[in-house]
Amino acid sequence: MSIVRQLAPGQAAGLHRRLALLVLVIVVAGGPWAQRPLLDFYTRHFYIERSESDLLRWVTQAAFSPGWDVSADRYAGTGALIANDLSVLVLLAALVLLISWLSARGGPGWGGCLTVGVLTALLANLAGLGLLVALVDDAPLAPADTLAVNLGRGSLIFGLALGVLLALLFARPPRGPAPRRTGSRPGRPHHAEGRPSVTTAPLNMPVGREPGDVTRYLCAAAYVDERFADRVVEDVLADEAGAVAPSPGVDLEAVARHCLAAQDLRHARDLRLTAAFAVVALLAPVWLVGVRVMLSAVRQTGGRPSLATRGRHQPDGGTLLRLGVTAGVVAFLALTCGIAFSSLPVDGFPAWLLGTYLAGVPAVLASLGAAAFAYVTVVRHDLDVDRLLRTTLTRKTCTTQPADKAHRPQWVTDRMETVKDARDGNVTVYSGYAPYVGYTATSSQWSLAVPLLPAENAVGLRSHPAGPRPFTTVDIVGHLRERLRSVAAPETDGAARTAEEEALASLTVEDRVFVNGTTIGTDDRFTSTTTLAPVALLPAETVEKIMLRPTGTVRHCLAVHVPMWGGDVVPSTFLHLATVGSTLHLHIDHHVLGPVRAAYHVVDRLDGSLSAAGKRGLLANAVLHTGPALVSAPFRALRHARFDARRLRRMGDELTAIEQDPLYDYGARVSVRELALSPDYHNYFQVLDAQRIISLVERHTFAAVRDFLDSHGYDTTDFRAQQQTILNQGLIQQGGTSIIGNQAIGAGATATQNFPKQAGATAPGSAGVPGQ
């Protein structure tokens, strides 16, 4: 896929139009009809009238930079004409390539446009000078110092003017003020009441369906997304003093081990790429830019998008042929540039910097060899990753524990124990304001306060002469726990389960304690004797004491999770109950963990061994990321090599802070599951199922509380009224503004509606979506 094809169709079309306009402006400005009057002005003003205006002279000379012609009348022979015209072609090609590359990454700003203008002007002038020396014997040149000054000055003046033109055509608009953060998920419109905020996108990617699928997807993410693996290792494993956020439905230990294995695999690749990088840097440092440009030029022919609209196929043999032809042309141009550069009148340090010594042969050979070696290295790495995904992470071959042969230090083993405890524990130590780290932001919440009054019969007498039976929070939480568990495993008397009962089979009910990480430094309940991180599992007796005393920063919730779609969608409900005096307080928080990114589902496309068509696709795709991998390899390899030193320095600082700061924050700040969240749902029924489960848990919760109060002789009239308000209208309005559908409630209320965009050929304004 070319750089331009990475943009959306509308964006690509606009970019093509602006590129065409840019080329047209430069061609017109450099044409004979514009350059000959400029030459006449220069001759009259500076040779006949003898003007002494240096600034005007410099500007006029810079304006000759894009000049081209078809006649050699203005030049010292045909060779000089060819050299000049070829330098203009170099200018246009470099501009198109760099602007396309920057536009695919969000577009250049004003600084980027000015930089591109100056660099391309300098490159074109250097190419023109080198070609002039190579093609014209005894070419009349100024002394070396004067030539260098004129070359740099002209490139700067013309480059700045060109940069202004680029900025007017391509500079991205300035960003407005950052939107206010809300509780909704990034990238999704916020819905105020009870429904998960959702954006739909046309995706052609498998969705989860079997238990454990989400763990496979996150293990695959370690290999297909370098940033995900780095975040897990740096922010979860290496943060030895911090708690680990829970991730419902995910085997956190398996994901962490795959992230370590993926880093080792990439480090081996980066070391080989660093060697290639170093060879070019030692022989001709400036040619590192040339290698990057060469790889980007070959990348432009890296496969045409499929014409299929309901699926995708691998590139055919013609794509590889185009790649080979393009590589050959690029190699020839590199050789030509090397010869041209070798003719520059420079020596010493500049000659080494530009690689002009020994006729430029070492620089060219090193650059071509580095590019080829980098491509082969990336292909080998991609083949290893593909083989690993096919043999360990598909549904047929799933073994989430990697075959990790590396010797891990003791701190990794100890931290893995903490990760396992977090997976099986009942404590969430959070950092900051919101306690529900690992479950995304709250999608809806309700709070009810029920007065505990004796129930009365129809004639106004107490229904229980002895009065209502007292109870504690532990009693009502136990009743609610058993009621919800019975929903997950109903008595069927041998009959087949319904579809709803099958969906609820994954329902889990657990007690979970939430505590702020800055408040546990002196609390023995959360202090571990074996690790710096706080404990993740409290005994039942301690949990019951927290239920009975709901004060301070330590609170208990009854958590209900229903992993669906293979764990790709997890609706969660947190129920906090407390009896204070003669009042029962019930707070309900609903959360919906959406699916992980579509790219992580790639393992469900892999079946069996790699086919010939798959190999062609892998060879073509390797071209796309060879250049970025080569350029970043030394920095990634250095960062990986310094990981232990960085971790030790960090832990030293953390230990000092623990000793000196009584409010040291032990809370979890990063959730592995939330790191992988997709900005889009992949299937309409994922949203529908999440809404249905939340509604079901909510109704069973209300029914269980009502039955408990009735059986203990308490009046439930007020509770039923509040329940009906929530179930029928979806809200209790206590100030502020709420929007439901097209209705607004509250002072000065307004209402708007947001509908997810439909995908497909029938969608209004549909222009197609680039392939994944």
Secondary structure, DSSP 8 states (H G I E B T S, - for coil): --TGGGS-HHHHHHHHHHHHHHHHHHHHHHSHHHHHHHHHHHHIIIIIS----HHHHHHHHHHTTT---S-STTTTSHHHHHHHHHHHHHHHHHHHHHHHHHHTTT---HHHHHHHHHHHHHHHHHHHHHHHHHHSTT-----HHHHHHHHHHHHHHHHHHHHHHHHHHH------------SS-TTS---SSSS----B---------STTHHHHHHHHHHHH-HHHHHHHIIIIIS-TTS-----TT--HHHHHHHHHHHHHHHHHHHHHHHHHHHHHHHH-TTHHHHHHHHHHHHHTTS----S-SS------HHHHHHHHHHHHHHHHHHHHHHHHHHTSS--SHHHHHHT-GGGGHHHHHHHHHHHHHHHHHHHHHHHHHHHHHHHHSSTTT---S----S---HHHHHHHHHHHHHHH-SEEEE-SS-S-TTS-S-SEEEEEEEE--B-B-TTSSBSSTT------HHHHHHHHHHHHHHHHS---TT----HHHHHHTT-EEEEEEEEEGGG-TT-GGG--SS-SS--S---HHHHHHHHH---TTEEEEEEEE--BGGGTBEEEEEEEEEEETTEEEEEEEEEEE--B-GGGGGGGG--SS--HHHHHHHHHHHHHHHHHHHHHHHHHHHHHHTHHHHHHHHHHHHHHHHHH-TT----B---HHHHTB-SSBS-HHHHHHHHHHHHHHHHHHHHHHHHHHHHTTB--HHHHHHHHHHHHHS----SS-EEETTEEESTT-----------STTSTT-------
